Amino acid sequence: MHTDHELRPQQPLRLEKAEHAVIECLHGTAWITAYSEFDDCVLRSGERYTIPNGGLVLVEAVGSGRIRVHAPAAHRPALLRWLHLALSHTLMTRNT
């Protein structure tokens, strides 16, 4: 699932609680500031950025632009995550 947004200068788009969502720049240039991240990110057409945490993210155009925000994949139940990690660890141990 995704949503498209038209961006305009000095009118930042606010994204909250969007951890692991992906911002894709469709047109123009997008300036991204994410909570607790030391550096901002600048995207140009065709580039993507994965939101690193659940804090506030501001996305603003440099000029004008269009972005698409892809919702993060649904979280797997805890047991499946644990099994995946255990299997990965077992395979890595056997290959060393």
Number of C-alpha atoms within 10 A of each C-alpha: 7 11 10 14 13 14 22 17 14 11 11 17 16 11 17 14 12 19 17 16 20 18 23 21 25 20 19 17 22 29 17 20 19 20 15 11 12 8 9 11 14 18 21 17 15 12 15 18 16 15 22 16 17 15 15 16 22 17 23 24 25 17 12 14 20 19 27 17 20 17 15 15 9 6 8 9 8 9 9 11 12 12 11 12 12 12 12 11 11 11 11 10 9 7 6 5
